[in-house]
Structures are given as C-alpha cells and as structure tokens.
C-alpha cells in the first residue's frame, strides 16, 4: 500500500520525501499506519499540476496574550495560510488553511522535581528487540506542569503555520494529497510518539548508521578527549569503572552534566542498566562530598 501511495503522489521514500509510520506496533487492536511527508513534499506535489501558486504574503496569526503560559508560550490561537489554485477560466482563487493551537500542539507533563522511570507491569512481546524485558514509563515528580512539547515550544509559529499550509494544500489538491499528512499535523494526537519526533529519530538513526554509532551512547570521558560512541551492552561497565576513578565531587559533577544527553539516551535504551549507573553515581558523589 505504501508503494502505491508513493507512486500516486510521486514522492521517493529513499530520498526521505515520504514516510510510512506505524503507531502502536505492539498492540494489534490500536495499531494503525499513516503516510507522512514534509511540507516541501506537499508543495512539490501541488506544483507538478501547473495550477499552484504559493501565497505572496506571510502566514497570518491570531494571538491572545491571556493564553500565554507553559502550554502556549506565545499565546497563539490560530494560523491562517493561503495557497492559490488556477481555475479553468484562468483566474487564481485562494485556498485557505486554518490551524488552531488547541487542536494540534502536543503537550507533555513535566515535574518540578524531575522524573523517575517505573515499570508498567508489561513486558516486550516476542520478536521485539527488547523481548522479555519489562516496559518502563516516565513519571513526573513534584508539581506537574502541562507544557508544549519539543519544537512546538521552541518554534510555535513555524509549526502551526506548517499545519495550516498542509491543510490548504490538501483542500486544493485532494486527488493528489488525500490520506497524506505532515508530521506537524499528527504531533498532537495521542500516539506512541509525536510524528515529527519519529521522523527526526529516523533521520538521526540514518546518520548514526553512517558513522557506525547505531545502538551506541555518545559519551565524553575526559576534557580534551573526542566523543566516543559506546555500545549499549558495554555502557554500564564502562561508566561504573569510570565513576570509581573519580577523585573529586567537582570532577564527577562535570562528567555527569557534560553527558546529560548521552545518559538520557542510555535511559531510553536500557533503563535497568542506566538505573544501576545512576545509583552508583549518586553513591560516589555522596562519598566524595562527605570526604
């Protein structure tokens, strides 16, 4: 089905113009497939019809300062984007797409005191790369604040305008774009992972393949050393050995803070081993500070 969709819209998956994303892979009752392409793919498909013209004005936004907060950093209400379609009589007609922040922006719960990983009581099914291992979920600690997630917090205008433009293009060219969605349109849905994050993770994975760093954790051991990609299976032993060599609390804190991203990735790939490293880190730090 994906191949047929690619042929119909004229987009090449090998050039990362279109993706087939399967949500809820481990749950047959909730499993579903969605075809996703970036906004540039939408524009390319419309342009091939020779009856498309982009708007000559920037997107229009409606803002309400009363809405400004963690869940809406700029107080956005909606974005409006136009595209123009050439009619048989030779006149250009606007096709308008409207996207509301409340309908598309993905949210996450952040705890004031950080978070912890706890087992869900489920295990990964046979055939999964973590088959037989327990599943974990991220639990916020302290007061929980609902806030915009990912790039929606960093670039809210860009993200919402992409949704509005995708809606305009699908409305104007339904025969070519029906059933195709931009990742930003799907970010707010209750799925395993935001679509834009899924696409970004896939692109990151492809980059890691090219440097032989897939299923490895990026770690900087000492100042002046290059970043090393440590295989997940060896990360715990290497980290525990390194932690035990620390001679000062300042040195250990530097190592921990410098490798925040890598250690978080280790959590995601191997929570049990990462927890052992975290406990050893905390015990060593307490010992050094006491001394």
C-alpha positions as a Markdown table, in Angstrom:
| # | Residue | x | y | z |
|---|---|---|---|---|
| 1 | Unk | 0.0 | 0.0 | 0.0 |
| 2 | Unk | 2.8 | 2.4 | 0.8 |
| 3 | Unk | 4.5 | 1.7 | -2.5 |
| 4 | Unk | 1.3 | 2.5 | -4.3 |
| 5 | Unk | 0.8 | 5.7 | -2.4 |
| 6 | Unk | 4.4 | 6.7 | -3.3 |
| 7 | Unk | 3.7 | 6.1 | -7.0 |
| 8 | Unk | 0.5 | 8.1 | -6.8 |
| 9 | Unk | 2.0 | 11.2 | -5.2 |
| 10 | Unk | 5.3 | 10.9 | -7.0 |
| 11 | Unk | 7.5 | 11.0 | -3.9 |
| 12 | Unk | 10.6 | 8.9 | -3.2 |
| 13 | Unk | 10.9 | 7.3 | 0.2 |
| 14 | Unk | 14.6 | 6.6 | -0.4 |
| 15 | Unk | 15.2 | 10.3 | -0.6 |
| 16 | Unk | 13.2 | 10.8 | 2.6 |
| 17 | Unk | 10.4 | 12.6 | 0.9 |
| 18 | Unk | 7.7 | 10.4 | 2.4 |
| 19 | Unk | 7.5 | 8.0 | 5.4 |
| 20 | Unk | 5.3 | 5.1 | 6.4 |
| 21 | Unk | 4.8 | 5.4 | 10.2 |
| 22 | Unk | 3.2 | 2.5 | 12.2 |
| 23 | Unk | 1.8 | 3.5 | 15.6 |
| 24 | Unk | 1.2 | 1.1 | 18.5 |
| 25 | Unk | 3.2 | -1.6 | 16.9 |
| 26 | Unk | 2.9 | -3.9 | 19.9 |
| 27 | Unk | -0.9 | -3.5 | 20.2 |
| 28 | Unk | -2.9 | -5.2 | 17.4 |
| 29 | Unk | -6.1 | -3.5 | 18.4 |
| 30 | Unk | -4.7 | 0.0 | 18.3 |
| 31 | Unk | -2.1 | -0.5 | 15.5 |
| 32 | Unk | -2.5 | 1.9 | 12.6 |
| 33 | Unk | -0.5 | 3.2 | 9.7 |
| 34 | Unk | -0.1 | 6.8 | 8.5 |
| 35 | Unk | 1.7 | 8.2 | 5.5 |
| 36 | Unk | 3.7 | 11.3 | 6.3 |
| 37 | Unk | 5.6 | 13.8 | 4.2 |
| 38 | Unk | 7.2 | 17.2 | 5.0 |
| 39 | Unk | 5.6 | 20.4 | 3.8 |
| 40 | Unk | 8.1 | 20.7 | 0.9 |
| 41 | Unk | 6.7 | 17.4 | -0.4 |
| 42 | Unk | 3.2 | 18.9 | -0.3 |
| 43 | Unk | 4.4 | 21.9 | -2.3 |
| 44 | Unk | 6.2 | 19.7 | -4.8 |
| 45 | Unk | 3.1 | 17.6 | -5.5 |
| 46 | Unk | 0.9 | 20.7 | -5.9 |
| 47 | Unk | 3.4 | 22.4 | -8.2 |
| 48 | Unk | 3.5 | 19.5 | -10.6 |
| 49 | Unk | -0.1 | 20.2 | -11.5 |
| 50 | Unk | 0.9 | 23.6 | -13.0 |
| 51 | Unk | -2.1 | 25.2 | -11.3 |
| 52 | Unk | -0.5 | 26.0 | -7.9 |
| 53 | Unk | 0.9 | 29.3 | -6.7 |
| 54 | Unk | 2.2 | 30.0 | -3.2 |
| 55 | Unk | 0.9 | 32.9 | -1.2 |
| 56 | Unk | 2.9 | 36.1 | -1.6 |
| 57 | Unk | 2.2 | 37.1 | 2.0 |
| 58 | Unk | 3.5 | 35.5 | 5.2 |
| 59 | Unk | 1.1 | 33.4 | 7.4 |
| 60 | Unk | -1.4 | 35.3 | 9.5 |
| 61 | Unk | -1.6 | 34.6 | 13.2 |
| 62 | Unk | -4.2 | 35.3 | 15.8 |
| 63 | Unk | -2.7 | 35.9 | 19.3 |
| 64 | Unk | -4.3 | 36.2 | 22.7 |
| 65 | Unk | -1.9 | 37.4 | 25.4 |
| 66 | Unk | -4.2 | 35.8 | 28.0 |
| 67 | Unk | -3.3 | 32.4 | 26.7 |
| 68 | Unk | 0.5 | 32.8 | 27.3 |
| 69 | Unk | 1.8 | 30.1 | 29.6 |
| 70 | Unk | 3.9 | 26.9 | 29.6 |
| 71 | Unk | 1.3 | 25.2 | 27.3 |
| 72 | Unk | 1.2 | 28.1 | 24.9 |
| 73 | Unk | 4.5 | 30.1 | 25.1 |
| 74 | Unk | 3.3 | 32.8 | 22.6 |
| 75 | Unk | -0.4 | 32.9 | 23.2 |
| 76 | Unk | -1.2 | 31.5 | 19.7 |
| 77 | Unk | -4.9 | 31.0 | 18.8 |
| 78 | Unk | -4.6 | 30.0 | 15.2 |
| 79 | Unk | -2.6 | 30.3 | 12.0 |
| 80 | Unk | -4.0 | 31.0 | 8.5 |
| 81 | Unk | -2.2 | 30.2 | 5.3 |
| 82 | Unk | -3.3 | 30.6 | 1.7 |
| 83 | Unk | -2.4 | 28.9 | -1.5 |
| 84 | Unk | -3.7 | 29.8 | -4.9 |
| 85 | Unk | -5.2 | 27.4 | -7.5 |
| 86 | Unk | -5.7 | 28.3 | -11.2 |
| 87 | Unk | -9.3 | 27.9 | -12.3 |
| 88 | Unk | -10.2 | 26.8 | -15.9 |
| 89 | Unk | -11.2 | 30.4 | -16.7 |
| 90 | Unk | -7.6 | 31.5 | -16.0 |
| 91 | Unk | -8.3 | 33.2 | -12.6 |
| 92 | Unk | -6.4 | 32.4 | -9.5 |
| 93 | Unk | -8.6 | 31.5 | -6.5 |
| 94 | Unk | -7.3 | 31.4 | -2.9 |
| 95 | Unk | -7.5 | 28.1 | -0.9 |
| 96 | Unk | -7.3 | 28.8 | 2.8 |
| 97 | Unk | -6.0 | 26.5 | 5.5 |
| 98 | Unk | -6.6 | 27.2 | 9.2 |
| 99 | Unk | -5.0 | 25.5 | 12.2 |
| 100 | Unk | -5.8 | 26.1 | 15.8 |
| 101 | Unk | -3.2 | 25.7 | 18.5 |
| 102 | Unk | -5.6 | 23.9 | 20.8 |
| 103 | Unk | -6.2 | 21.2 | 18.2 |
| 104 | Unk | -2.6 | 20.5 | 17.1 |
| 105 | Unk | 0.0 | 21.4 | 19.6 |
| 106 | Unk | 1.4 | 18.4 | 21.5 |
| 107 | Unk | 1.7 | 18.6 | 25.3 |
| 108 | Unk | 3.8 | 16.9 | 27.9 |
| 109 | Unk | 3.7 | 16.7 | 31.7 |
| 110 | Unk | 6.9 | 18.0 | 33.4 |
| 111 | Unk | 7.6 | 17.5 | 37.1 |
| 112 | Unk | 9.1 | 20.3 | 39.1 |
| 113 | Unk | 11.4 | 17.8 | 40.8 |
| 114 | Unk | 12.4 | 15.9 | 37.6 |
| 115 | Unk | 11.2 | 12.4 | 36.8 |
| 116 | Unk | 11.7 | 8.8 | 37.5 |
| 117 | Unk | 11.4 | 5.6 | 35.5 |
| 118 | Unk | 9.0 | 2.9 | 36.8 |
| 119 | Unk | 7.9 | -0.4 | 35.4 |
| 120 | Unk | 4.5 | -0.6 | 33.7 |
| 121 | Unk | 3.9 | -4.2 | 34.6 |
| 122 | Unk | 4.2 | -5.2 | 31.0 |
| 123 | Unk | 7.0 | -6.9 | 29.0 |
| 124 | Unk | 8.0 | -6.5 | 25.4 |
| 125 | Unk | 6.5 | -9.3 | 23.2 |
| 126 | Unk | 8.4 | -11.9 | 21.3 |
| 127 | Unk | 10.0 | -10.6 | 18.1 |
| 128 | Unk | 10.7 | -7.1 | 19.7 |
| 129 | Unk | 14.3 | -6.1 | 20.1 |
| 130 | Unk | 13.7 | -6.0 | 23.9 |
| 131 | Unk | 11.6 | -9.1 | 24.0 |
| 132 | Unk | 11.1 | -10.4 | 27.5 |
| 133 | Unk | 12.3 | -7.2 | 29.2 |
| 134 | Unk | 10.0 | -5.0 | 31.3 |
| 135 | Unk | 8.5 | -1.9 | 29.9 |
| 136 | Unk | 9.1 | 1.4 | 31.7 |
| 137 | Unk | 7.3 | 4.7 | 31.7 |
| 138 | Unk | 8.5 | 8.2 | 32.6 |
| 139 | Unk | 6.7 | 9.5 | 35.8 |
| 140 | Unk | 7.0 | 13.3 | 36.7 |
| 141 | Unk | 7.9 | 14.1 | 40.3 |
| 142 | Unk | 6.7 | 17.1 | 42.3 |
| 143 | Unk | 4.2 | 19.6 | 41.0 |
| 144 | Unk | 3.3 | 18.7 | 37.4 |
| 145 | Unk | 3.1 | 21.4 | 34.8 |
| 146 | Unk | 1.4 | 20.8 | 31.4 |
| 147 | Unk | 3.6 | 22.4 | 28.7 |
| 148 | Unk | 4.2 | 22.4 | 24.9 |
| 149 | Unk | 6.4 | 19.7 | 23.7 |
| 150 | Unk | 9.5 | 19.7 | 21.5 |
| 151 | Unk | 9.7 | 22.2 | 18.6 |
| 152 | Unk | 6.2 | 23.4 | 19.4 |
| 153 | Unk | 7.7 | 25.2 | 22.4 |
| 154 | Unk | 10.8 | 26.4 | 20.6 |
| 155 | Unk | 9.2 | 27.4 | 17.2 |
| 156 | Unk | 5.5 | 27.7 | 17.7 |
| 157 | Unk | 4.8 | 30.0 | 14.8 |
| 158 | Unk | 6.7 | 27.8 | 12.3 |
| 159 | Unk | 5.0 | 24.6 | 13.5 |
| 160 | Unk | 1.4 | 25.9 | 13.4 |
| 161 | Unk | 1.9 | 27.6 | 10.1 |
| 162 | Unk | 3.1 | 24.3 | 8.6 |
| 163 | Unk | -0.2 | 22.6 | 9.7 |
| 164 | Unk | -2.3 | 25.4 | 8.2 |
| 165 | Unk | -0.4 | 25.2 | 4.9 |
| 166 | Unk | -0.7 | 21.4 | 4.7 |
| 167 | Unk | -4.5 | 21.8 | 5.2 |
| 168 | Unk | -4.7 | 24.4 | 2.5 |
| 169 | Unk | -2.8 | 22.2 | 0.0 |
| 170 | Unk | -4.8 | 19.1 | 0.8 |
| 171 | Unk | -8.0 | 21.1 | 0.4 |
| 172 | Unk | -6.9 | 22.5 | -3.0 |
| 173 | Unk | -5.4 | 19.3 | -4.4 |
| 174 | Unk | -7.3 | 16.4 | -2.7 |
| 175 | Unk | -6.8 | 13.9 | -5.5 |
| 176 | Unk | -3.1 | 14.0 | -5.0 |
| 177 | Unk | -2.8 | 14.6 | -1.3 |
| 178 | Unk | -5.8 | 12.9 | 0.4 |
| 179 | Unk | -4.5 | 10.5 | 3.0 |
| 180 | Unk | -1.1 | 12.2 | 3.3 |
| 181 | Unk | -0.3 | 14.3 | 6.4 |
| 182 | Unk | 2.6 | 16.4 | 7.5 |
| 183 | Unk | 4.3 | 15.3 | 10.8 |
| 184 | Unk | 3.2 | 18.6 | 12.5 |
| 185 | Unk | -0.5 | 17.7 | 11.9 |
| 186 | Unk | -0.1 | 14.5 | 13.8 |
| 187 | Unk | 2.0 | 15.7 | 16.7 |
| 188 | Unk | -1.0 | 16.5 | 19.0 |
| 189 | Unk | -2.6 | 13.1 | 18.6 |
| 190 | Unk | -2.5 | 10.6 | 21.5 |
| 191 | Unk | 0.0 | 8.2 | 19.9 |
| 192 | Unk | 3.2 | 6.4 | 21.0 |
| 193 | Unk | 5.4 | 9.3 | 19.9 |
| 194 | Unk | 4.9 | 12.7 | 18.1 |
| 195 | Unk | 5.2 | 12.2 | 14.4 |
| 196 | Unk | 7.8 | 14.9 | 14.0 |
| 197 | Unk | 9.9 | 13.3 | 16.7 |
| 198 | Unk | 9.5 | 9.9 | 14.9 |
| 199 | Unk | 10.8 | 11.4 | 11.7 |
| 200 | Unk | 13.7 | 13.2 | 13.5 |
| 201 | Unk | 14.6 | 9.9 | 15.2 |
| 202 | Unk | 14.6 | 8.1 | 11.9 |
| 203 | Unk | 16.9 | 10.7 | 10.4 |
| 204 | Unk | 19.2 | 10.5 | 13.4 |
| 205 | Unk | 19.3 | 6.8 | 13.1 |
| 206 | Unk | 20.3 | 7.0 | 9.5 |
| 207 | Unk | 23.1 | 9.4 | 10.4 |
| 208 | Unk | 24.3 | 7.1 | 13.2 |
| 209 | Unk | 24.4 | 4.2 | 10.7 |
| 210 | Unk | 26.8 | 6.2 | 8.6 |
| 211 | Unk | 29.2 | 6.6 | 11.5 |
| 212 | Unk | 28.7 | 3.1 | 12.9 |
| 213 | Unk | 27.1 | 4.5 | 16.0 |
| 214 | Unk | 23.7 | 2.8 | 15.9 |
| 215 | Unk | 22.7 | 1.4 | 19.4 |
| 216 | Unk | 25.5 | 3.2 | 21.0 |
| 217 | Unk | 25.7 | 6.0 | 23.5 |
| 218 | Unk | 27.7 | 9.2 | 22.9 |
| 219 | Unk | 30.0 | 9.9 | 25.9 |
| 220 | Unk | 32.8 | 12.3 | 26.6 |
| 221 | Unk | 35.0 | 10.7 | 29.3 |
| 222 | Unk | 37.6 | 13.4 | 29.8 |
| 223 | Unk | 38.3 | 17.0 | 28.8 |
| 224 | Unk | 40.2 | 17.1 | 25.5 |
| 225 | Unk | 39.1 | 13.6 | 24.5 |
| 226 | Unk | 36.8 | 13.0 | 21.5 |
| 227 | Unk | 33.2 | 11.9 | 22.0 |
| 228 | Unk | 33.1 | 8.1 | 22.0 |
| 229 | Unk | 30.0 | 6.0 | 20.9 |
| 230 | Unk | 29.9 | 3.3 | 23.5 |
| 231 | Unk | 27.8 | 0.2 | 22.6 |
| 232 | Unk | 24.8 | -0.1 | 24.9 |
| 233 | Unk | 25.8 | -3.5 | 26.1 |
| 234 | Unk | 29.1 | -2.2 | 27.3 |
| 235 | Unk | 28.0 | 1.2 | 28.6 |
| 236 | Unk | 27.2 | 0.2 | 32.2 |
| 237 | Unk | 30.6 | -1.5 | 32.8 |
| 238 | Unk | 32.5 | 1.4 | 31.2 |
| 239 | Unk | 30.5 | 4.0 | 33.2 |
| 240 | Unk | 30.8 | 2.2 | 36.5 |
| 241 | Unk | 34.6 | 1.8 | 36.0 |
| 242 | Unk | 35.0 | 5.5 | 35.1 |
| 243 | Unk | 32.9 | 6.7 | 38.1 |
| 244 | Unk | 35.1 | 4.7 | 40.5 |
| 245 | Unk | 38.2 | 6.5 | 39.3 |
| 246 | Unk | 36.8 | 9.9 | 40.2 |
| 247 | Unk | 38.8 | 11.7 | 42.9 |
| 248 | Unk | 36.6 | 14.8 | 43.5 |
| 249 | Unk | 33.0 | 15.7 | 43.6 |
| 250 | Unk | 33.6 | 18.6 | 41.1 |
| 251 | Unk | 35.1 | 16.1 | 38.6 |
| 252 | Unk | 32.2 | 13.8 | 38.9 |
| 253 | Unk | 29.6 | 16.6 | 38.6 |
| 254 | Unk | 31.4 | 17.8 | 35.4 |
| 255 | Unk | 31.2 | 14.4 | 33.8 |
| 256 | Unk | 27.6 | 13.9 | 34.7 |
| 257 | Unk | 26.4 | 17.3 | 33.5 |
| 258 | Unk | 28.5 | 17.1 | 30.3 |
| 259 | Unk | 27.0 | 13.8 | 29.4 |
| 260 | Unk | 23.4 | 14.6 | 30.2 |
| 261 | Unk | 22.2 | 13.9 | 26.7 |
| 262 | Unk | 24.1 | 10.6 | 26.4 |
| 263 | Unk | 22.9 | 9.4 | 29.8 |
| 264 | Unk | 19.3 | 10.2 | 28.9 |
| 265 | Unk | 19.7 | 8.2 | 25.7 |
| 266 | Unk | 21.1 | 5.3 | 27.8 |
| 267 | Unk | 18.0 | 5.5 | 30.0 |
| 268 | Unk | 15.8 | 5.1 | 26.9 |
| 269 | Unk | 17.8 | 2.2 | 25.5 |
| 270 | Unk | 18.5 | 0.3 | 28.7 |
| 271 | Unk | 16.6 | 1.6 | 31.8 |
| 272 | Unk | 17.8 | -1.2 | 34.2 |
| 273 | Unk | 21.5 | -0.7 | 33.4 |
| 274 | Unk | 21.1 | 3.1 | 33.5 |
| 275 | Unk | 19.5 | 2.9 | 36.9 |
| 276 | Unk | 22.5 | 1.0 | 38.2 |
| 277 | Unk | 24.8 | 3.6 | 36.9 |
| 278 | Unk | 22.7 | 6.4 | 38.4 |
| 279 | Unk | 22.7 | 4.8 | 41.8 |
| 280 | Unk | 26.5 | 4.2 | 41.6 |
| 281 | Unk | 27.0 | 7.9 | 40.5 |
| 282 | Unk | 24.9 | 9.2 | 43.4 |
| 283 | Unk | 26.7 | 7.0 | 46.0 |
| 284 | Unk | 30.1 | 8.0 | 44.7 |
| 285 | Unk | 29.1 | 11.7 | 44.8 |
| 286 | Unk | 27.9 | 11.4 | 48.3 |
| 287 | Unk | 31.1 | 9.7 | 49.4 |
| 288 | Unk | 33.3 | 12.4 | 47.7 |
| 289 | Unk | 31.3 | 15.3 | 49.2 |
| 290 | Unk | 31.5 | 13.7 | 52.7 |
| 291 | Unk | 35.2 | 13.3 | 52.4 |
